[in-house]
């Protein structure tokens, strides 16, 4: 029995649930038979579709071999029935596409919706003729329509039984599946109106209007425009009025009348931009999240159209996927990642092939792809993947090496050893066999590494290591504790100690970083070059030696040519020494898909940050819109776009973006406030003081409404915005008790000094300046935070002491890098210095 999954991708599994891998040509044959269904396909037709370039005799022989292999895969001679016309036997084969159609015929719409995991054979490239691809595309359209009909039936059933939330959800799904459909959009808007969430309805309408105008370059359907215009007009007069009648797109009118739905004819349209009523927001989190997803779907269609480039894969670039757990024992899940890491390390140490790796941590709403798709996104032409099972007290790995471009399995093997309590010998066997296989497939020089003796870390230590990695982006202190435990469990597990050294620096504990580096110096000959270059770079950053740190990052990147993660790291170091053009060039080496796959969402944020160095803000905007389509709740993507709009002086567009940002569940929420403050500073520089103040007022309102995080931190943020608004007495009233309770806080003291300096109280400002001068940097050399010297430069500028301000600014940049140059250049205190050539040179982006 074979179970075939075709909706949203492709997979084949046996009756026991074990995945069944097969060559690309057999996949194409199965896909064709799935499309043919019970009708089947003639042998001659199958041969013409699958082997169009082969002589007839060879092609028929290939078909016979493939059919024989299918019978073997299914452990049944009856998997394919027929002679002249062949078809899959539904008694031996199940297919989700067939089940979808059957569920709709049985009016089991809920099951049909659950079965639809996405477009038919999404992301699957079939070997065969162009006509085969056309058949598959037509089937994808047909099945999408089947799903749409099921979802629409569920939406209408929800409405009939008074489940308005359910109706909104189903119309939202339809709008996301077909974001250009005016009918789906108007139904979603109407459902939101009926549920009482009219402001969310307007937001959904705005998303659809924007998508149609920007991507199709046409106006939305007149009936849609009329309905939305009426809704806007009514909302501006009486937000509590009765729901408006449904407007049906003219082509759908006959069907609507058969369902008993009143049809309101279109009588012209009014531009939605002409009406922008002021309303009280009553956003419901569930609804705004739904609208965020619709927005994401809309953005993704357009953004990827502009940014996607054909994937280029290199056969000598290898992606080692995490092995899948087939034991049924979840406690053995870490074995898969550990084994793939161990194989990857062996390949990296050889220096012969490039190894692709995915991001350490990704936003929660990103779904992992299949190994071949992940490898392709990372530019890898060869992928190592597999599954492990229990065999008595041992683990047995089934491993395969595949060609990504052709979708073919190049080699496969089994490896076993060790025990369930200590599976590390099996992992070493997998590494040796994988390297031997790749030596024959990718590069013969790997054969000299096959017999090199090695020992993986202990299983217990590695489990701590994996747990530490899972906390890396959310709780660095917790991650550090796990890396330290991993080191204590296995003193030769040097990778865990290197990770701990990095985290100590990020936590401003450079003394601990330097201690680890000194300890590992004694065993430097046992470290991989990657590890000791990383360590040297961390120590250099602790010493504020940014040039040395940059050189070490370069050395690390040279060890793994083509790595997006390592070139991203070099780009960050280049920015720290002010080389923004070099950073732009490095990040431009990779597609966004690959960069984000290896690094995470910040890859795209930083790339957008450096693109405008030569004035290319339009591409930067496209990058950020692509990113927020991919991660709808990632606040930094939205915030960075807001700042770019402000720097271009696009006030209306910036304010519309804030309208959306302040209603969505963006994370982290503090990034929303920071973005509004930076956008306000950019507008101030452009000579838009009123717009800048209006944006700061919105930032204050948003920060005041925020109840997450420590109260002291929230109060500090409010005080800073009040200072920027010029409401100095209020800012001081908040800052003084905060400073009294946390007297060593540089940021609090710095803002208090700026506030009193602006109030004209020079003596108190100088007193705080003296205190700041007494503070040494110590271990705090994090390039992303304020320093005492930078605050002193701002205070000097506020006091009108130009020469001292410039001297302090130069020192601050030398101490804490030039990573934040664009932000520093926009500080209000430096307004009087912007015409000074010395200031311009200091903040210039090279």
C-alpha positions, 0 to 999 in steps of 0.5 A: 500500500502506498500513500501519496501526498500531492497537495502542497508538495510531494511525498510517498509513504508505505502503509507503516508510515515510512517515507519512500524515496524514489527517482525523479522519473518515477515521481513523474510517472506517479504524478501522471497517474494521479492526474489520470485517476480512474480514467487511466492513461494509455501506455503510448501517451505516458511514453510521449509525456514522460520520455519525449526525446527518447526513441520509442523502443527505449521509452517503452522499456523505461516505462516497463522498468518504472512500472516494475519498480512501482510494484516493488515499492508498493510490495504489490503486483496490482499497484498498477492495473490495465494493459493498454490503458494503465491506472493506479489501483485505489485498493493499493494506492491512496492519494490526497487529491482523490480524497479531496474530490471524494470528500467534496462529492460527499459534501464533507467540506470540512474534511476537504478543507483539511486535505488541501495542504496547498496547490497540487505538486507545489514546488515539484519539478517533473521530468518530462515534456512541456505538455506534462507540466501543462497537465499538472498545472491544469490539475492544480487549477481544478483542485484549487477550484474544488477547495475554493468551493468547499471553503465557500460552502463552509463560509456560508454554512457558518453564516447560516448558523450564526457563526460569524467568526467562522465565516470570517475565517473561511472567507479569509482563507479564500482571499489568501488563496486567491488574493486577486479575487474581488468576489472573495475580497468583497465576501471577506469585507462583508463577513467582517462587517456582519461580525461587527468589526467594520474597521477591520473590514476597511483594512481588508478592502484596502489590502485588496485595492492596493494589491490589484492596483500595484500588481495588476495595474488596474482598478478593482472591480466597480462593484467592489469599489461601490460597496467599499465606498458605501461602507466608508461613507456609512462608517463615517456617519454611523459606525453602529448601523446595520450591515450593508447588502452584499454586492456581487461581482456581475459575472457571479450574479446568476449564481448569487440569485440562485442562492437567494442573495440580493444583487446590488448593481454597480452604478459607478465608483468613487476613488477610495482615497477620496474618503478617509473617515476618522473612527474609533479603533476597536480592533480584535486581535483574532481579526487583525491577525487574519487581516495580517495574513491576507496582507502577507499573501498579497505582498508575497505575490508582488514582492517575490515577483520582483525579487525572485531570481532563478536558484543556482545550485552547486553540486560541490555545495552540500546540504546535510538535512536533519535526519528524520526520527522514525523510531516513534520515540520523541526522546530520540528527536535530538539524534537527527540534528546531532547526526547531521551536524556531525556529518556537516562538521566532517565535511567542513573540516575537509575544506574540500566541499562547501557546506550549506547550513540553515539559520540557528533560529527563525521566526515562529511562523516560518515552516520548514521545507523539505530537504531538497527545497531547503538545499535549493534555497541554500544553493546546494546541489547535493543533499544528504538526508535520511531516517533512523529507526530502532533495531533492537537496542541499536539505531539504524540509519537509512541515508541517501545522497541526492542530486537537487537539480535532477531530483535523483537519488545518487547513492543510499546506504544503511549504518548502525551501531552503539546503543539507544542510550549512546547512539554516537558510534552510529553517527560516526558510521554515518559520517564515514559512509557519507564522506565515502559516498560523496568522495565518489560522487562530488570530489575524490579528495574526500576519500582521504578523510574517510578513515580519519578517526573521530568521536562525536560529543556525548549524547547527553552533552549534545542534547544540552547543546541543541537546547541551548541553540533553541534559546539563542534568539529568545533567551541568551542567558538560558542558552548560555546555561545549556552550553555551559552544561554541555561543556561540563558533560563533555570537556572535549566538546569545544563547539559548546564552549565557543558558543558560550564565548559568543554569548558572554560577549553579547551579554557584555561579559567580555571577561568570561569570553577572554577566559574561554579563549585563553583556556582553548588556546592550550588546545588550539591544535585540536580546534577547527580553524572555524572555531579559533577564528571565531574566538579571536574575532570575539576577543577583538570585539571585546577589545574594541579592535574592529579592524581585527574583528573584521579580518577574523570574520573574513578568515572564517568566511574563507573557510566556507566559500559561498556561505550566506551566513558567514558573508552576512557576518563579514558584512556586519563587521564591514559596517562596524568599520563604516564600509557599507558599500562592501556590506551591500556587495557581500549581501547581494551575493545571495538571493533573499530566499537563501540569505534568510534560510541561512541567517534568519529574517535579519539578513533581509533587514540588514540588506535593506539597511545598506541598499540606500548607501547609493540612493537605492531606496526603491529596492530596499522597500521591495526587500522589506515588503518581501520580508513582511510578506514572509513574516507578517508579525516581524516588527523590524520589517515593518519598522524599517520600511517606515523609516525608509518612507520617512527618509524619502519624505513620503509622509502620507504613505508612512502614516498609512503604514503606521495605521496598519502597524499599530493594529497588528500583533507585531513582535517585538512591540518595542521595535514599532515605537523605535521605528516611529521615533527614527522616522520622526527624526528623518522627517525632521531632517527633511524639513517636515517638523509638523509631520515629525511631531505628529509621528512622535505623538503617535509613538508616545500614544503607542508606547503609553498603551503598551503593557508588556515588559518591565515598567521601568523600561516602559517609563524610560521609553516614554520619557525619551519620546517626551524629550524628543517632543520637547515636553521637557518637564514631563520627561524630567518628571519621569527620568529623575526617579528612574535615575535615583532608583538605577543610578548606574544606568548610562542611558537614563543619566544620558537622557536626563543630561540632554533634558536639563541641557535643553532646559538651559540648566547647563551646570546640572548637564555638565555634572552628569557629563562629568559622571559619564566621563568617569564611566569606563567602557569595561566589558560593554562594547556591544555595537548596538547599544549607547555608550557614555561617550556618545551621550557626551557628544550629544550633550556637547552638541546641545550645549553648542560646543561644536569642537568638543562634540565632534571630538567626542563623536569621533571617539565614540565611533572608534569605541563602539563601531560605525554600525549605527551611523545612519541613526546617529546622523539623525539625532536632533542634537547634531542638527547644528553640525550637519553643515560642518564638513568634519561632521559629514566626514565622520558620518559618511558611509563608505 
